[in-house]
Structures are given as structure tokens and as C-alpha cells.
Amino acid sequence: MDAAQSTNYEKFQTSNPVVRRLIDRFYEHLLATIEPSRPGSMLDAGCGEGETLARFGSSLPARTAAIDISPTAVEFTARQFPAVRVERHSVDDLPFPDKSFDLVVCLEVLEHLPDPLAGLSELARVAAGDVLVSVPHEPWFRVGSLLRGKYLRGLGNHPEHVNHWNTGSLTRFLESRFESVGVESSFPWLIARCRA
């Protein structure tokens, strides 16, 4: 399967104007969250095909790294962003020293991990500053999928989502590794800004 066939890549190529607006609003929210801090370094943990790198554009720090578990996604992203260090690794086993990045971004990843706490621990370990996490806001994400006629057999649950959070459960989960946690909604996602 190439990048153009992945469901992650496909999500960002949608012609549905409502979905496109939700995605645009999601990234506007993220940029508004990080721009005031002007991080000097960033890790995109679970970069997929580089949508976040593309959306951050000129806001990307000079030292930016990205990892993904998919070799196809890594190859695709590395071609698109030659100035970014892009490597194949799992979020729960990051190849960086402690406190390597001013900003760690992990978007739409934790819901896929069999052991999300292991992934969260690694994100906290490599962060010298903020960690931005996003996950689907349940049950609204599933309701939205059902309304679009998606994943009907799983009652709107994406077949790769093995973890589900709402505002309270995500806050409690993140507080297991971070002292400061702020969770906001950018429907149908939750965005959390964390600091150790």
C-alpha cells in the first residue's frame, strides 16, 4: 500500500466540505496553541504522511524530527520534507535522549496503541517543554462517522481505534505522566497541552 492509499492520507484528501472545515479548524487551533511559545525544536511522533508538518509550514522549528511506524509513510514524508529528520520508529520506543525537544506533537496516534501508557511515557521522556496530544472525542467521533455512513459494522468506531477517550478520561490518563494538563475540544477531536 502506498501513501495515497492509506486511510490517514485519504482523510486529508476528502472532498467533503464539512470534514475539510473541521480538519482546517483543528489545525488552526493547534497553531494558535503553539505559536506563542516559539519552540526551537519539535518532534512529530506519528507523522503519517506529513500533514502536520505541512500545516505548520513556516512555524516549524529549524530542528524538527518526525517518526512513524509505517515504512511507506516515512518514505513519503522524508521525500516531502528533506530538511526534517524522518525515521521509522514506534511512539512507545523513541530513539531520542531525555528532554530532546521543546515541543512534542502526537496527533491521532494514542487511540491506535495497544499500550497507550507506554507511548505516553516516551512522549513525556523526550519532552523538554510542551507535549500536544490529540485523540478522537468520544462518543462524538463515532456519532460523526455513523452520520457519514462510515464504519457501520463497528457502530462508527474506526477499526484501528482500540482506545477511546472523553474529556474526563483523557485528562485522568494524561495526568498519570504530566503535572499540567489542559484539554480542549476541536470537534470531533480533543486537544491536550501537557507539561511535565
N, C-alpha and C positions, 0 to 999 in steps of 0.2 A: 504494500500500500504506500503510495506517495503522499506528500503533504497535502496535495489538492484533494485527496480522497478522505482525509481524516475528518472525524466529526467535529473536532475542535476548529480546524481550519474552515470547514463548511459553515460553522456557526457565524463566523465573521464575514462570510460572503453572502449572507442571506439578502434576499430582495424584499423581505417583509419590512415595511416602513416602521411598524411599531417595534419590532425586535431591534432594528437598526438604531432607533432613537433610544431605546433602553440601554443598548451597548454604549452608544455615544455618551449618554448621561453618566453611566458607570465610570467611564474613563475621565470625564470632566471632573467627577467627584474625586477620583484618585489623584489627578494632577493638582487640584486645589488643595489636597491634603499634604502633598509632598513639596510643592514649590516653595513655600515659605522657609523650609528647613535647608534647602540647597545642599543636599548631601554630596560629599566628594567622591563617594564610591557606592556602587549598588550591585546587588545580586538579584537576578530574576530566577527564582527557584521554581522550576516547572514552566519553562518559557514557551513550550509548544512551538508554534511556527513563527514566533516573534511578534505577535500582535501588540503586546505591551511595550516592547522596545520601540516599535514603530509609532505607537500612540504617544509615548513620552518624548520622542523626537529630540528637539533641542534641549529638553530638560534632563536628558540622560547625562549622568556624571561622566567625566573623562575616563574614569576607571569603572567599567561595567563588565560584569561576568554574567553568564546565563548557563543553566543546566536543564536537561530534560532526560527522561528515561528512554524516550523514543529515538532510535538512531536516525530515522528519517527526519524527524523534527529538528534534531541537532544539525544534521547536514543542511537542511533547508535554511534554518536560521543563520548558520555560520556563513552561508553564501550571501544572505541578505544584509548581514551586519559584520563585515570583515574587521571592524575596529573593536568588536566585542569578543571576549574570550567565551566561546560556546563549547561546552563539553557534555558528554553523556555520563550522567550520574543520577542516582536516586536522591530524592529530597531527604530520605532518612539515613543517608550516608554521604554527607557533603565533604569534598576534598579540600577544604579550606581551614586554616588555623582559626582559633577562637578570636572573636571580635574583629573579623576581617573586613566588614562592610558597614558603612554609615547607615545604609538603608538596605533591608532585605524585603523583597516583594515575593509573595507566594499567592497567586491568584487562581482560584478554581482548581486546586490540587488536593487539599486535605480530604475532601469528600471521596476521593478515589483510593486513599491509602488504607491497607488492611490494619496498619498500626499508626494512626494519625499522631499519637503522642510521641512516637519516635521521631517522626518528621518535625513536629513542633519543637522538640528538644534540640534538634540540629539547627533549626532556624534561629532559636534563641542563642545557641552557642556561637554561631558565626556573626551575630549582630553586635555591632558596637553602638548602634543607635536604635532607630525605629524598625519595627517589623510591621509590614502591611499585609494583611491576610484577607482574602475574600472567599466566601462559600455561598452556595445557594441558600436563600432564606426559605426555610420550610415552615409550613406546608405550601407557601405561595408559589414556590418554584414549580412544584408538581402540579398545582392547580393551573398555572400558566401553560405547562406542557399539555395537559389534558384539553384545555381550551383551544390549543393549536392542533389537536389531534395527534400528538406525539406520545409515544411510549404507553399506549393504551393498555397493553397487556400488563404492564407494571404499575398501573394507576398513576401514570405521569412521572414515575421515577426513572431517571436515566439509568440504563442497565449497568453503567460503570460506577454509579454512586453507591458506595457502601456505608457512608456516614451521613448523618442528617442533623442539622442544627437550626435552632431558632435563636433569637437574641439572648435569652437567658442561658440556654445550654452552651452556646458558643462562648459567652462571657466566662462561665464557670470553667470551661475547657481551657481557655487561654490563660486564665488566672492561675492555672496549675504550673505555668512556666514564666509568667510575667507579672511584675508588680503593678504596672499601669496598663489598663486595657480600656479602650473606648470603642464601642460598637455602634455603627450607624447603618441605616438602610439605604440602599440604592436599588430599589425594587427592580427585579426579584432577587437581588443579592444582598448579603451582609458584608460590610467592610469594617475591619477592625484595625486600629492603630495600637500597637503594643510597644512597651519598653521594659527591658529587664531592670 
